[in-house]
Amino acid sequence: NFSAIVPFHNHKTLRSHWGGTGLSVYYDKTAQNGLLKNTGVNGSFAYNIFLGEFGYQQISFGLQAGLVQKQLNVDDLEWGAGYTRNDNSFDPSGTTSLTSNILYPDIASGIIWSYNAMKDIAVNNISAYAGVALYHINSPNTSLIQGKTYDVPRLYKFHTGLEWQLTNKVGFSPNILAAFQNNIMQLNSGLYLTYKLISSTEGKLANTSLIVGSWYRLHDGMIFSTGLSGQHYTLGFSYDLNNASLSDYSSKRGAYEISLAIRFIKKGNTRRYDSPRI
């Protein structure tokens, strides 16, 4: 998974960061021996509206459009319908009719409100955000079975959180994420703790903080995360631990993720973010 974001600035205004654009590319393999492959390319655009005289509150709109290719290695699949009763031989003509490749568009959009997004302690030691996003707006058909359709149900996400700076070095950030799709709900709640290791604003390690946190997925599992975040980079590690009902299927093994974000800041521009991304 690779993503790149380019912010747009207009230095003639009080709040110069008026929007941005992004590009993300991902590729994954699932099922035994990677029988199913997914490749996607997404382009996104965001626009910010600042509220009030000084713009400490703002509303941001986002739109994302992409193409996804799903590939299935049908030559390595065998179905019960392909075996004969007499000698238990296999006849490929008796298998389910599947297509090996489909390409479909996928569209998403969202809106978010934020307060003190640049975390200016002189204004307030609290920053907050709340937003909603809608995925699969066009309900794309992703079926690999010939003559059948499967329209992906729309996915709704609601997220909110705040960051409270207790001291110049210590802060904490509680967050909530709720997702709804096809009458199924997933609720995540989590908390990040940050401790500033380097306060200097100069150099590649400027404003480096240690971040530790955990998330709980209701009736599902726990996510533990840690990382380092500075003015120019964020390096994170997270581990997803299944609950007891799923551990038998995963051989009691969880999943881990390593992420790296690098930021190139132009002179005169400021870095803006709403919550740690690790």
C-alpha positions as CSV (number, residue, x, y, z in Angstrom):
1,N,0.0,0.0,0.0
2,F,1.5,3.4,-1.1
3,S,-0.1,6.8,-0.6
4,A,1.0,10.3,-1.4
5,I,-0.7,13.6,-0.4
6,V,0.0,17.1,-1.8
7,P,-1.6,20.0,0.1
8,F,-2.7,23.2,-1.6
9,H,-1.7,26.6,-0.1
10,N,-2.6,30.2,-0.8
11,H,-0.4,32.5,1.3
12,K,-2.5,35.6,0.6
13,T,-5.1,34.4,3.1
14,L,-5.0,34.0,6.9
15,R,-5.4,30.3,6.7
16,S,-3.4,29.2,3.7
17,H,-4.2,25.5,3.6
18,W,-7.3,25.5,1.5
19,G,-7.2,21.9,0.2
20,G,-5.2,19.1,-1.3
21,T,-5.1,16.1,-3.6
22,G,-3.9,12.5,-3.1
23,L,-3.1,9.2,-4.8
24,S,-3.1,5.8,-3.3
25,V,-2.2,2.4,-4.8
26,Y,-2.7,-1.0,-3.1
27,Y,-2.2,-4.6,-3.9
28,D,-3.1,-7.7,-1.8
29,K,-3.4,-11.4,-2.1
30,T,-5.8,-13.6,-0.1
31,A,-7.0,-17.2,0.1
32,Q,-4.7,-20.2,-0.1
33,N,-1.5,-19.5,-2.2
34,G,-2.8,-16.1,-3.1
35,L,-5.7,-17.4,-5.3
36,L,-7.5,-14.0,-5.1
37,K,-5.7,-10.8,-5.9
38,N,-6.9,-7.2,-5.6
39,T,-5.2,-4.2,-7.1
40,G,-6.6,-0.7,-6.7
41,V,-5.8,2.9,-7.6
42,N,-7.6,5.8,-5.9
43,G,-7.4,9.5,-6.5
44,S,-8.8,12.0,-3.9
45,F,-9.5,15.7,-3.5
46,A,-10.2,17.7,-0.4
47,Y,-11.4,21.3,0.2
48,N,-11.3,23.2,3.5
49,I,-13.7,26.0,4.6
50,F,-12.5,28.0,7.6
51,L,-15.1,29.3,10.1
52,G,-14.9,32.5,12.1
53,E,-12.6,35.5,12.0
54,F,-9.4,33.4,12.8
55,G,-10.5,30.1,11.3
56,Y,-9.9,28.0,14.4
57,Q,-12.8,25.9,13.3
58,Q,-13.1,24.4,9.8
59,I,-15.1,22.0,7.7
60,S,-13.4,19.8,5.2
61,F,-15.0,18.0,2.2
62,G,-13.4,15.0,0.5
63,L,-14.1,13.0,-2.6
64,Q,-12.3,9.8,-3.7
65,A,-12.7,7.9,-7.0
66,G,-10.8,4.8,-8.1
67,L,-10.5,1.6,-10.1
68,V,-10.2,-1.8,-8.6
69,Q,-9.1,-5.0,-10.4
70,K,-10.0,-8.4,-8.9
71,Q,-8.3,-11.4,-10.2
72,L,-9.0,-15.1,-9.4
73,N,-6.8,-18.0,-10.4
74,V,-9.6,-20.4,-11.5
75,D,-7.2,-23.0,-12.8
76,D,-6.2,-24.0,-9.2
77,L,-9.8,-24.3,-8.0
78,E,-11.7,-27.6,-7.7
79,W,-15.4,-28.1,-6.9
80,G,-17.3,-31.1,-5.7
81,A,-19.5,-30.9,-8.9
82,G,-16.4,-31.8,-10.9
83,Y,-15.9,-35.3,-9.4
84,T,-17.6,-38.4,-10.8
85,R,-19.2,-41.0,-8.6
86,N,-17.8,-44.0,-10.3
87,D,-14.1,-43.6,-10.2
88,N,-13.8,-40.2,-8.3
89,S,-12.1,-38.7,-11.3
90,F,-12.1,-34.9,-11.8
91,D,-13.8,-33.2,-14.7
92,P,-13.1,-29.5,-14.9
93,S,-16.3,-28.9,-17.1
94,G,-18.4,-29.7,-14.0
95,T,-17.1,-26.8,-12.0
96,T,-18.8,-23.5,-11.2
97,S,-18.5,-20.9,-14.0
98,L,-16.2,-18.3,-12.7
99,T,-14.5,-15.3,-14.4
100,S,-10.8,-14.7,-13.7
101,N,-10.8,-10.9,-14.0
102,I,-13.1,-8.0,-13.3
103,L,-12.5,-4.3,-13.2
104,Y,-14.9,-1.9,-11.5
105,P,-15.0,1.8,-10.3
106,D,-15.4,2.7,-6.6
107,I,-16.4,6.1,-5.3
108,A,-16.3,7.5,-1.7
109,S,-16.9,10.8,0.0
110,G,-16.8,12.4,3.4
111,I,-17.0,15.6,5.5
112,I,-15.3,16.4,8.8
113,W,-15.5,19.3,11.3
114,S,-12.4,20.2,13.3
115,Y,-11.4,22.6,16.0
116,N,-7.9,23.9,16.5
117,A,-6.6,21.4,13.9
118,M,-3.1,22.7,14.0
119,K,-3.0,22.1,17.8
120,D,-2.1,25.7,18.7
121,I,-1.7,25.5,22.5
122,A,-1.9,29.3,22.7
123,V,-5.5,29.1,21.5
124,N,-6.5,26.1,23.5
125,N,-4.9,22.9,24.8
126,I,-7.7,20.8,23.3
127,S,-8.2,20.0,19.6
128,A,-11.2,18.0,18.3
129,Y,-12.8,16.5,15.2
130,A,-15.9,14.7,14.1
131,G,-16.9,13.4,10.7
132,V,-18.8,11.0,8.5
133,A,-17.8,9.1,5.4
134,L,-19.6,7.1,2.8
135,Y,-17.9,4.3,0.8
136,H,-19.0,2.4,-2.3
137,I,-21.4,5.2,-3.2
138,N,-22.0,3.5,-6.6
139,S,-22.5,0.0,-5.1
140,P,-20.1,-1.6,-7.6
141,N,-20.8,-5.2,-8.9
142,T,-17.8,-7.3,-7.6
143,S,-19.2,-10.8,-8.5
144,L,-16.8,-13.3,-10.1
145,I,-19.6,-15.8,-10.9
146,Q,-20.7,-15.6,-14.4
147,G,-24.3,-14.5,-14.8
148,K,-24.5,-13.4,-11.1
149,T,-24.2,-9.9,-9.6
150,Y,-23.1,-8.8,-6.2
151,D,-23.5,-5.1,-5.5
152,V,-21.3,-4.0,-2.6
153,P,-23.5,-2.5,0.1
154,R,-22.7,1.1,1.0
155,L,-20.4,1.5,4.0
156,Y,-21.1,4.4,6.5
157,K,-18.4,5.5,9.0
158,F,-18.7,7.9,11.8
159,H,-15.6,9.0,13.7
160,T,-14.8,11.5,16.4
161,G,-12.0,12.3,18.8
162,L,-10.1,14.9,20.7
163,E,-6.5,15.5,21.8
164,W,-5.9,17.1,25.2
165,Q,-2.4,18.5,25.8
166,L,-1.9,18.0,29.6
167,T,1.5,19.6,29.6
168,N,4.1,20.8,27.0
169,K,5.2,17.2,26.7
170,V,2.3,14.9,27.6
171,G,-1.0,14.5,25.8
172,F,-3.7,12.0,25.3
173,S,-6.3,11.4,22.6
174,P,-9.5,9.3,22.9
175,N,-11.2,8.3,19.6
176,I,-14.3,6.5,18.5
177,L,-15.1,4.9,15.1
178,A,-18.4,3.3,14.2
179,A,-19.0,1.5,10.9
180,F,-22.4,0.4,9.4
181,Q,-22.8,-1.9,6.4
182,N,-25.7,-4.1,5.3
183,N,-27.3,-4.1,8.8
184,I,-23.9,-4.9,10.5
185,M,-22.2,-2.6,12.9
186,Q,-18.6,-2.4,14.1
187,L,-17.6,-0.2,17.0
188,N,-14.0,0.7,17.7
189,S,-12.9,2.8,20.7
190,G,-9.3,3.7,21.4
191,L,-6.8,5.9,23.3
192,Y,-3.4,7.3,22.2
193,L,-0.9,8.7,24.7
194,T,1.9,10.9,23.4
195,Y,5.2,12.0,25.1
196,K,7.4,14.6,23.4
197,L,11.0,13.4,23.2
198,I,12.4,16.3,21.1
199,S,11.0,19.8,21.4
200,S,13.4,21.4,18.8
201,T,11.7,22.8,15.7
202,E,14.8,22.3,13.6
203,G,16.3,19.2,11.9
204,K,14.9,16.0,10.6
205,L,13.8,14.8,14.1
206,A,12.0,18.1,15.0
207,N,9.1,17.8,17.4
208,T,9.5,14.0,17.7
209,S,7.0,12.3,20.1
210,L,6.6,8.8,21.3
211,I,3.0,7.4,20.7
212,V,1.5,4.4,22.4
213,G,-2.1,3.3,22.3
214,S,-4.7,0.6,22.0
215,W,-8.1,0.1,20.4
216,Y,-10.9,-2.3,21.2
217,R,-13.2,-3.7,18.6
218,L,-16.5,-4.6,20.2
219,H,-17.0,-8.4,20.4
220,D,-14.0,-8.8,18.1
221,G,-10.5,-8.1,19.4
222,M,-7.8,-5.6,20.5
223,I,-5.3,-3.5,18.5
224,F,-2.1,-2.4,20.2
225,S,0.1,0.3,18.5
226,T,3.2,2.3,19.1
227,G,5.4,4.6,17.1
228,L,7.4,7.8,16.7
229,S,6.0,10.9,15.1
230,G,7.8,14.1,14.2
231,Q,7.4,17.1,11.9
232,H,8.9,15.2,8.9
233,Y,7.9,11.6,9.5
234,T,5.7,9.0,11.3
235,L,6.9,5.5,12.0
236,G,4.3,3.1,13.5
237,F,3.8,-0.5,14.4
238,S,0.4,-2.1,15.3
239,Y,-0.6,-5.6,16.3
240,D,-4.2,-7.0,15.9
241,L,-5.1,-9.6,18.5
242,N,-8.2,-11.7,17.8
243,N,-10.6,-12.6,20.5
244,A,-11.2,-16.2,21.7
245,S,-13.9,-17.0,19.1
246,L,-11.6,-16.3,16.2
247,S,-8.3,-17.6,17.6
248,D,-9.0,-21.2,16.6
249,Y,-9.3,-20.2,12.9
250,S,-6.1,-18.1,13.0
251,S,-4.0,-20.6,15.0
252,K,-4.0,-18.0,17.8
253,R,-2.0,-15.7,15.7
254,G,-2.8,-12.0,15.2
255,A,-1.9,-9.6,12.4
256,Y,0.7,-6.9,12.5
257,E,1.2,-3.7,10.4
258,I,4.2,-1.5,9.9
259,S,3.6,2.0,8.5
260,L,5.9,4.8,7.4
261,A,4.9,8.4,6.5
262,I,7.4,11.0,5.2
263,R,6.4,14.6,4.9
264,F,8.2,17.2,2.7
265,I,7.4,20.7,4.1
266,K,7.9,23.7,1.9
267,K,9.2,26.9,3.5
268,G,6.3,29.0,4.9
269,N,3.9,26.0,5.0
270,T,2.6,24.4,8.2
271,R,1.9,20.8,8.9
272,R,-1.7,20.0,9.8
273,Y,-3.2,16.8,11.1
274,D,-6.1,15.8,13.3
275,S,-4.9,12.7,15.1
276,P,-1.9,10.4,15.2
277,R,-1.7,8.0,12.3
278,I,0.2,4.8,13.3
